[in-house]
Amino acid sequence: MSVPSSRLPDIETMSLQSYDLKFHIRAFCPSETRNPVKPVRGHRRSAASGRGGRSPSSVFSVSRFLLVLLHPSMMAQTLLLDGYNLTFRSFYAVPELTRSDGFPTNALHGWVKTVWRLNDMYPDARIIAFFDLDGDRKREELLPDYKANRSEMPDELRKQIPEIRKVTELMGIRVVEQSGVEADDLIASAAKLIGESGGEAVIVSADKDMAQCIGGPVTQLLPPPTANPRLGWRTLDESGVQEKFGVRPDQIADYLALVGDTSDNIPGLSGVGPKTASNWLRSYGTIEAIIQNSGRLKPPRFQTKVSEERENLLRNQELTRLDRGHSVSLEAVSPQTSELRAFLEEMEMKATASEVEKRYGG
């Protein structure tokens, strides 16, 4: 899930290599050349993938290619940024940087460079950034210890959050936030709205919860992994979700309800791991059906346990399922070039400020 402003996410410290992007460019069609990102390869090989290990949906399909040729406006892309997820990664990826008066600027540097990298990868896409604001009232009522295991946000990062919001708007990116609502729910709502209106949504986040939104016109763009940053940015599509988790995107919330989510402090069913959870969901489809068929579950030791933990499992499902019913403004905003340059100069980011005219014009 996205990160409340007062909590530190469960993310390892990243090296600068995370921004050393080695892109694998697929030459199947112009769109893939323009957006050089890799498909995610999971632990399993789908039946349709053959000996090469890549399923047809991992490559830009012929039908979508023809759709772009015949109706280019139907596939207009919108990048939906998970603000805190990317901000924390920027904070830990960039070494300590400060203004001459001691004000920290490392997360700000990393955030601007990340946005500009995405601009270069998706030059025709509009970008919207989503941030948490005042926690998540709904989930905290369901589970008082929700995310209680997370450390406090470092003061050096906390000071930069208002400036990150400000520079985001100056770059011409709408900032969306709603008091008491997680950014994940707002992103899910925006992705649904964009898909229904004929557009294409790309969710930019490392959060596994977002996988439940994937399908059709909605994909997820994963930042370079901490353990192997040279993999670069990778695209997760519907086929990739099944390969990675062993379940369909619409089963991700139930999958997480069963295995739990340690980063959000959501306890799963004791003893149930990814393999058992995916096997049950492939056999029965939903968590409700798993509960109804608890007497048939394998291994047999879970038959009584699932029945006894029914209420907790259904509560977990409410915690892990994203709410796609929020109203979200998708109106475009224009960059404020002179104000942006002045802001970056004020932050003593002179090299970055010098790029403003090149990127946004006079």
N, C-alpha and C positions, 0 to 999 in steps of 0.2 A: 504494500500500500504506500501511498505518498507519505511524506514526513512532516509531522507537525513542526512548526517553527521552533519549538522549544526542545526538540528531541533529535538526537544523533542517530542516523540510520545505521543499519547493520551492513556497513560497506567497508572493505579493507582499504588501507591507505594505498593510493595508486601512485605509480611512477609517471614521470613525464612521457615515458614510452607509450602511454595510453593515447597520446595525441599524435603518435607517429603512425599515420594511417597508410597501410599498404593495401591498396584497393585491387580487388580482382574484377576486371572489367569484362562483363559479358557482352559479346558483339552480336547477340541475336537480333537486337533492334535498337533504334536510336535512343529510346527512353532508358534502356539499361546502360547504355554508354554514358548518358548524361548523369545517371545516378549510380556511380560505381560502388555498389555495396554487395556483400556476399550473402547468399542464402544460408540460413542456419542448418547445420547438419546435426541430426539427433543421434541417439545411440542405436536406433533401429533403422533398418532399410525397408522402405515400403515395398509392397509387391509390385507396384507399378514402376519402381525406380530402376529395376534391372540390375545388371552387373555394375553399372557405373555409380550406383548409390544415390543418384539425384532424381527425385520425382519430377514429373513434367511440370507440376505447379511451382517448383522452385525456380523455374525460368519463366520469364514473361511469356504468357500463353499467346497462341496465335489469335484466339478470339479477342483478347484484350488489345492486342496489337492492331487488329482490324478496327476495333471500336475507337481507338485513338485516331486512326487515319480518317475514319468516317465522321466521328463526332468528337473532336478534340476537347470541346468544352465539357463533355460528360466526364472526363477523367482529370479535371483540374485538381491538383494536389494541395492539401493543407497539412502542414506539419504541426502536431500537437505536442508541445514540450512539457514533460513532467518537471516542473521548475525546481523543486527541492531535490529530486533525484539527481539532476544534472548539476545543480549548484554544489551539492556535497562532493560530487566527483571532481568538480573543478577546484574546490577548496583543497582537497587532498592531493590532487594531481600537480598543482603548481606550487613550487617552493615558496617559502615565506617572502612576501613582497609587501613593502609599506611605502606610504608617501613620506616626504621629508619630515612631516610632523608626527610620524609614527602610526598614522591611520592605516589599517591593513587593506591591501588591494589584491591579494592573490586570487581569491574567488572571483572577483570582478574581472580580472585579466582572463581567467579560464573561461568564464561565462561568455564574454564577448568573442573570444576566439572560437568557442564551440558554436555559437550562433553563426558566425561568419563561415565556419567550415560547412555547416548545414546549408547556408546560402549558396556556397559553391557547389555542393553536391546536388541541390535541388533549386536551380536558379529561377525557375518559373513558379515555385510554390509560395503560397502565403504561409506565415508562421503565427501561431498563437501560443502563448505561454500560460501555464496554469500553476497556481500556488495555493498551498493550504493557508487557512486563516482561522485562528481560534479553535484548533482541534477538530474533532469529529464527534459532535454531540450524540448522534444516533448510535454509533458503535460503542462509545464510552458508556452509554446507558445499558447496552446489552452486556458489555464486559468491562467492569470498572478498571481492570488491570490491562486494558487494551493499550499496547505499546509502552507499558510501564517499565519494561526491561531496558529501555533505551537510555543512553547517557544524555546529559544536558548538552545543548548546542554550545560549542566553544564561543567565547565572547568575541574572538577575532572574526568569526563567521557571522555572528549575530549582527555585528556592526555594519556588515556589508550588505545585508539583505535589502534594506530600503534603497540602497544605491543600485543594487542589481535590478530591482523593480523599475527604478527610474530610467536606467540606461536602456532597459528592454523597450520601454515605451518610446524613448527617443530614437531607437533604431527602427521604429515603425512596426512594432510587434504589440498586438493587443495583449494586455495582462488580464486574465480572468481569475477571480477568486470570490468566494462566498463564505461569510462567517458561519462556522460550525459545520462546513461541508468539505470533505476531502477532495483534493485536486483530482484523485483517481476517478471519483464519481463524475466530476465535471468533464474530464477528458472522455470518459465513456459516453456521456450524454452528447458531447460535441461530435464524436466519431459516428454515433448513430444518426445524428441529424445530417451530417455531411453525406454519409452513405445513402440515406433516404432521398437526398436532393440530387443525387447523381454524381457526386464528387468522390474523390479518393482521399482517405485519411491515413496519415502515417504517424503513429504514436511513437514518440522518441523517448524511450525509457528503458531501464534495465529491470524494471519491476515485473515479476512473473505474474502478478495479478492481472496485468493488462492483457495477457494472452487470451482471456475470455472474450475480449472485444474483437478478436481477429476473425476475418472471414469476408469473402467477396472484396469490396472496395477498401477494407481496413486491414492494414498490416502494422507490424511493429518494427521499429529500427532500434537495435540494441547497440549501445556504446561499446567500445573496445573492452574486452574482459580484463579484469585485474591480473588474473593468472597468466594470460597469454595475450598481451595488448597488441601484438603484431597481427592478430587476426583481423583487426580493424572493425569498422562498423558492419553489422550483419542484419539482414532482413529476415524476420520471422513471419511466415505466412501460415495458412491453415494446415498445409501438409507438414510444415516444420514443427507446429505445435504438437501434432500427433506423434511425430518422430521423437521429439524431445521429452514429452510427458507421458506418452502412451494413451492419451485421451483426446477427444475433440475439444475445440475451443469452448463450446457451450457446456462442457463438463469440468472446466478448470475450477470453478468455484466449489463444486462438490469434491473434486480431487483435493483441493487445499483444506476443505473442511475435514476430510478424513485424515490426511497426513499432518495437518497443522501448519502453522507458519511462525517459526521462531522469531523472525524479525518483527512481527506484529504482536508477539506474545499470545498467539492463538494456539491453545493446546489441541492436538489432534487426538485420535483414538489410540491409546497406548498400544504399541506393538505393530501398528499399521504403517508400512512404508510405501514408497512409490509403486513398487511392483504389485503389492496386494491391492492397493487402492485402484490402480489402473485395471487390474484384472476384474475386480468387482464391477467397476463402471462399464467395462466392455460387456460384461455378462448381463447386468441389470439396468444400465442406462443412467439412473439418477440415485441420489442418496435416499430419497423416499422409497424407491423400489428395493434398495439394498436393505433398508430397515424392515420392509414388509417380508422380504425373503431371508431374514436373518437366520432362520432355522436350516437353511441350505448352504450357508456360507462355508467356504474353505479358506484357511484351515478351520476345523471344527471348534477350536478353542475360542473363536470370535463370535460364535452363534449367540451365546448368552450375553456377551459383553456389548454387542451392537444393540441388542434390545434394551439393555439397562442404560446405555448411554444415548438413547434416542433424543432426549431433549437437548443435550449438549451438542450433538451432531447437527441438529436443526438450527441451534443458535449459531454454531460455527458457519453454517451455510449463509445465514443472514450477514455475518461479519465479512465473509469472503466474496459474496456476490456484490458486484458493483451496481449502483443505482443509475440507470440511464435516462431518468425522467426529469432531470433538472433543465431549467431554461438557461441557455448559454448564448451570449452575443457573439456572432461570428463576423461582425462588421470590420472591414479593413481600416487600418489607420496608416497615416503617412509618416515617414521618417522626418525628424526635425534636424536637418543637417547641421545648421549653425549651432543650435543648442547642444547637439551631440558632441560636436568637436570641442565646444567650450567646456562641457562636462568632463570629457576625457583629459583635456589639458589641466583642468582643476584637480583631477585625480593623479596628475603627473604621469599619465600614460601617453607620452609624447609620440612614440612610434605607432601606437594604435590610432591616435588622433590623426596622424598624417595619412592614414588609409581612408579616412571618412570621405573625402572628396572623390577619391577613385571609385569607391563603392556606391556612393549615393549621389554623386554629382555635386555641382555647386550649390 
